[in-house]
């Protein structure tokens, strides 16, 4: 019996979605997938239903590079509500404790920021998507099951106080992958001796991308209604933008041919270490350069292919 073919259009690229509040990341992805009539789409790291903001979606061949966006730094605008602790660590949870907010001013919060900047240890929330024996923690938590979680090292590169009121403050946070903002709110609330939770959360950046370049589902639907299905393809970014901060190497046609066959190749003036974006002369003799994929510099200076775009 033949496998059933994947339904939907075969398109490749990266869409920057501005996820709406109240939607899971998967629900948002499915809405976009239907709008594009796309065959293969994946997201690059979940946003909680409470959160809004940038959610890069990878179409087709771009899914090969989604891991690099998963591993990228993130930037958030987070509002922490003081004096109220919830079971989930955010405003969607049930209140489990309330404490008076006393003797806490702007200077006290500013002083606390330094304690949570740099490498810190976090214990993942039971309401996170982290898996335990194949099951997401939040599903266990909803069943009243709590399991031991090991502390993880994450990095807060930058944390600025945007505003402060009597019982809440807003932070602009640049952090490494795997940072739980709800855990940050809870830990800071504990230090302030009044408890806290995340009342609002917006992701402003993901890797090389900024929320100002995002589309909402409503904007995409409007483009489709006014200009047709194929016009949506113009909203997709090239695959190479997923690693736009990496150094680029350009291969001549014959060298690109061998690399596409899976062989490590030598090229002059290449970086001496790390990962690179790889471009080659357009197949078929066309003008310009094609994005071939990404590679890693070996100890002998050759470039080994690691993720390659399928040849057309």
Helices and strands as residue ranges (DSSP letters): E 13-19, H 25-36, E 41-43, E 52-59, G 60-65, H 66-70, E 74-82, E 84-86, E 95-98, H 106-113, G 114-116, E 118-123, E 131-132, E 135-136, H 137-142, E 151-164, E 168-175, H 181-191, E 196-206, E 209-210, G 211-213, H 217-227, G 229-235, G 239-243, E 247-251, H 253-260, E 275-281, G 283-285, E 289-297, E 303-308
